[in-house]
Amino acid sequence: MLAAYGASLKTWLALDLHLAVAVGEPWLGRFRVEAGRGVFVDFEAGDYEVRRRVHRLARGREYRVPLEGFAFVTMPACSLVDDVFFVALEFLARGHALICIDSLSAGSPGLDENDARFARSLYRLKAIASRTGCVILVLHHSKKGGSDDPRESLRGSSAIFNAVDVVLVMSKTKGGAFRVEQVKSRGGRSAEPWTVSVEDVGREACVVLGRGVELEGAAESPIEALERTKTSIIRHVREHECRTRLSVLYGATGRNETRRTAMSELIASGLLIEADGVWRIAHDLDR
């Protein structure tokens, strides 16, 4: 489950994950994924808005659309309150690696989210995930007002928190980005907190950037920031297969201008080169 207030980048983040899985590239330049097919089930935004966002993200990643590994459906005739929805979803889950539902509340019409029975659909989704091996991501809304207890971070009954295996909660930072924190992990290791933002990279093109929280409010000089960004580019290129300039920049830390300057200086120095259609570190080729 991914939870946040409204207009907090939840849908952008979920759609970006779908694109990363569709092509098998690291999500946010931070998390490895296995390539697979995905379906985005939308109960909120509508056809036009989902298409607009996907096209902006695809242009930002330099992908051609439509992507073979990505499909979506908006405003389906059945919902999480209908048995037929789960029959159809299991059929999809058997042929897909990822299904995202946006959102739990919009997809559960007529149910009171403060009633413990509201979480029943989550247990049915978990059963489908268990039987098929498909990852099912559900978007939900955070409760207004902070709480020291992570079980109280989700809007509605505490049964919602109990029903899911992983809970990621987003909250806005002073700098305008959103901090993502994993507050529940059943049967696995928790990810360190990180921040995300959506940044324009061209005409009708944007990328979702993920950065470590250690950069929040860091008091460093422009030179220190540039060197930190160069280091992150070198590390990213060594760990991932980057076929475009944008894929190099995508995994780097720092501001847009700093990342572009750092890449230009690495190219000018001969340390960062393009060989056989892939960006590499020159020293690594000499070994």
C-alpha positions in Angstrom: 0.0 0.0 0.0 1.2 3.5 -0.9 -0.6 6.2 1.2 -0.5 10.0 1.1 -2.8 13.0 1.1 -4.5 14.0 -2.1 -2.3 15.6 -4.8 0.8 14.1 -3.2 2.3 12.3 -6.3 0.9 8.9 -5.4 -0.4 8.3 -8.9 2.7 9.7 -10.6 4.9 7.4 -8.5 2.7 4.3 -9.3 2.7 5.0 -13.0 6.4 5.5 -13.0 6.8 2.1 -11.3 4.7 0.6 -14.1 6.9 2.0 -16.8 10.1 0.8 -15.0 8.7 -2.7 -14.7 7.5 -2.6 -18.4 11.1 -2.1 -19.6 13.0 -3.7 -16.7 14.9 -0.5 -15.7 15.6 0.4 -12.1 12.7 2.3 -10.5 13.7 5.8 -9.5 17.3 4.8 -10.3 17.3 3.2 -6.8 15.3 -0.1 -6.9 16.0 -3.0 -9.2 12.9 -4.5 -10.8 12.2 -7.6 -12.9 10.8 -6.8 -16.3 7.2 -7.8 -16.7 3.7 -6.7 -17.8 1.5 -4.5 -15.6 -2.1 -3.2 -15.5 -3.1 0.1 -13.8 -6.7 0.0 -12.6 -7.9 3.6 -12.2 -11.0 4.6 -10.3 -10.1 8.3 -9.9 -8.3 10.2 -12.6 -10.1 9.1 -15.8 -8.8 8.1 -19.2 -7.5 11.4 -20.4 -5.5 12.2 -17.3 -3.9 8.7 -17.1 -2.9 9.0 -20.7 -1.5 12.5 -20.2 0.7 11.5 -17.3 1.9 8.3 -18.9 2.9 10.2 -22.0 4.8 12.8 -20.0 6.7 10.1 -18.1 7.4 8.1 -21.2 8.8 11.2 -23.0 10.9 12.0 -19.9 12.3 8.4 -19.9 12.7 8.6 -23.7 10.4 5.6 -24.2 8.1 5.1 -27.2 4.4 4.6 -26.5 2.5 2.5 -26.4 4.6 0.2 -24.3 4.0 -3.5 -24.8 4.3 -4.2 -21.1 1.9 -1.5 -19.8 -1.9 -1.4 -20.0 -4.6 0.4 -18.0 -8.3 0.5 -17.5 -10.2 3.5 -16.2 -13.5 3.6 -14.4 -14.3 -0.1 -14.8 -17.9 -1.3 -14.5 -17.2 -3.4 -11.5 -15.3 -2.5 -8.3 -13.9 -3.9 -5.0 -17.4 -4.4 -3.7 -18.2 -6.9 -6.5 -17.2 -10.5 -6.7 -16.8 -10.3 -10.4 -14.0 -7.7 -10.0 -11.9 -10.3 -8.2 -12.6 -13.0 -10.8 -11.5 -10.6 -13.5 -8.5 -9.4 -11.5 -7.2 -12.9 -10.8 -7.4 -13.6 -14.6 -5.2 -10.5 -15.2 -2.9 -11.4 -12.3 -2.0 -14.7 -13.9 -0.5 -13.0 -16.9 1.0 -9.9 -15.3 3.7 -9.1 -12.8 2.2 -5.9 -11.4 -1.3 -4.5 -10.8 -2.0 -1.1 -9.2 -5.4 0.0 -7.9 -6.0 3.7 -7.6 -7.5 4.0 -5.1 -8.9 1.9 -2.3 -11.6 4.4 -1.3 -12.7 5.3 -4.9 -12.8 1.6 -5.7 -15.0 0.7 -2.7 -18.2 2.7 -3.3 -20.9 2.5 -0.6 -18.5 1.1 2.1 -17.4 3.0 5.3 -13.7 3.0 5.5 -13.9 3.3 9.3 -15.7 -0.1 9.4 -13.3 -3.1 9.9 -15.1 -4.9 7.0 -13.7 -2.2 4.7 -10.4 -4.2 4.7 -12.0 -7.5 3.4 -11.1 -6.6 -0.2 -7.5 -6.3 0.8 -7.4 -9.9 2.1 -9.0 -11.0 -1.2 -6.3 -9.1 -3.1 -3.6 -10.7 -0.9 -5.0 -14.2 -1.7 -4.8 -13.4 -5.5 -1.3 -12.2 -5.1 -0.3 -15.4 -3.2 -1.9 -17.7 -5.8 -0.5 -15.9 -8.9 2.8 -14.3 -7.8 1.6 -10.9 -9.1 2.5 -7.8 -7.0 -0.7 -5.8 -6.2 -0.2 -2.2 -5.2 -3.1 -0.3 -3.7 -3.1 3.5 -3.3 -4.8 5.0 -0.3 -5.2 8.3 1.5 -3.3 9.3 4.7 -5.1 10.5 7.7 -4.9 14.3 8.2 -2.8 15.2 11.2 0.4 13.5 12.3 0.7 10.6 14.7 3.6 8.9 16.4 2.0 5.5 15.8 2.5 4.3 12.2 -0.6 2.2 12.5 -2.6 5.4 12.7 -1.1 6.9 9.5 -3.7 5.4 7.2 -7.2 6.9 6.9 -10.0 4.6 8.1 -10.1 1.5 10.2 -6.8 0.1 11.7 -7.9 -3.2 9.9 -6.6 -1.6 6.7 -3.0 -1.4 8.1 -3.3 -4.9 9.5 -4.4 -6.4 6.1 -1.4 -5.4 3.9 2.1 -6.6 3.9 4.0 -3.4 3.1 3.0 0.2 3.8 4.7 3.2 2.3 3.6 6.6 3.6 4.4 9.9 1.8 4.6 13.2 3.5 5.6 16.6 2.2 9.0 18.1 3.1 9.9 21.8 3.6 11.7 21.8 0.2 8.5 20.7 -1.6 9.6 17.1 -2.3 7.8 14.2 -0.7 9.4 11.9 1.8 8.6 8.2 1.4 8.9 6.0 4.5 8.2 2.3 4.8 6.2 1.9 8.1 5.4 -1.7 7.7 7.3 -4.7 6.3 5.9 -8.2 6.7 8.4 -10.9 6.0 11.1 -8.6 4.4 13.7 -5.9 4.9 12.5 -2.4 5.0 13.8 0.2 2.6 15.6 3.3 3.9 13.4 6.5 3.6 13.8 8.5 0.4 12.3 11.6 -1.2 10.6 11.9 -4.5 9.7 14.8 -6.8 8.3 15.2 -10.3 10.5 17.5 -12.5 10.0 18.8 -16.0 12.8 17.8 -18.4 11.4 19.1 -21.6 8.3 20.0 -23.5 5.5 17.8 -22.2 8.1 15.6 -20.5 8.9 14.9 -16.9 10.6 12.4 -14.6 10.0 11.1 -11.1 13.2 11.5 -9.2 14.1 9.6 -6.0 16.8 10.8 -3.7 18.2 9.9 -0.3 16.9 11.8 2.6 20.4 12.7 3.6 20.2 15.5 1.0 17.3 17.2 2.6 18.4 20.6 3.8 22.1 19.7 3.4 24.3 22.8 3.8 26.9 22.1 1.2 28.7 24.4 -1.2 28.0 24.3 -5.0 31.4 22.5 -5.5 30.6 19.9 -2.9 27.2 19.4 -4.5 28.8 19.0 -7.9 31.3 16.4 -6.6 28.6 14.5 -4.8 26.5 14.4 -8.0 29.5 13.2 -10.1 30.0 10.4 -7.6 26.4 9.4 -7.8 26.6 9.3 -11.6 29.6 7.1 -11.6 28.0 4.7 -9.1 24.8 4.6 -11.1 26.5 3.9 -14.4 28.5 1.1 -12.9 25.4 -0.5 -11.4 23.0 -0.1 -14.2 22.9 -0.4 -18.0 22.3 3.2 -19.2 21.6 3.6 -22.9 20.6 7.2 -23.0 21.8 10.5 -21.5 18.6 10.8 -19.5 19.0 7.3 -18.0 22.4 8.5 -16.7 20.9 11.7 -15.2 17.9 9.8 -13.9 19.8 7.9 -11.3 22.0 10.8 -10.1 21.4 12.9 -7.0 21.2 16.7 -6.9 19.3 19.4 -8.7 18.6 19.3 -12.5 21.3 21.9 -13.3 23.8 20.2 -11.1 23.2 16.8 -12.6 23.6 18.1 -16.2 26.8 20.0 -15.3 28.3 17.0 -13.6 27.6 14.8 -16.5 29.0 17.3 -19.0 32.2 17.6 -16.9 32.6 13.8 -16.6 32.2 13.5 -20.4 34.7 16.4 -21.0 37.2 14.7 -18.8 36.9 11.4 -20.7 35.8 9.5 -17.6 32.2 9.0 -18.8 32.0 7.6 -22.3 29.5 5.9 -24.6 30.6 2.5 -25.9 28.5 0.2 -28.0 25.4 2.2 -27.2 25.9 2.0 -23.4 27.3 4.7 -21.1 30.4 3.4 -19.2 33.2 4.5 -17.0 36.4 4.6 -19.0 38.6 3.3 -16.2 36.4 0.2 -16.0 37.0 -0.6 -19.7 40.8 -0.4 -19.2 40.9 -3.1 -16.6 
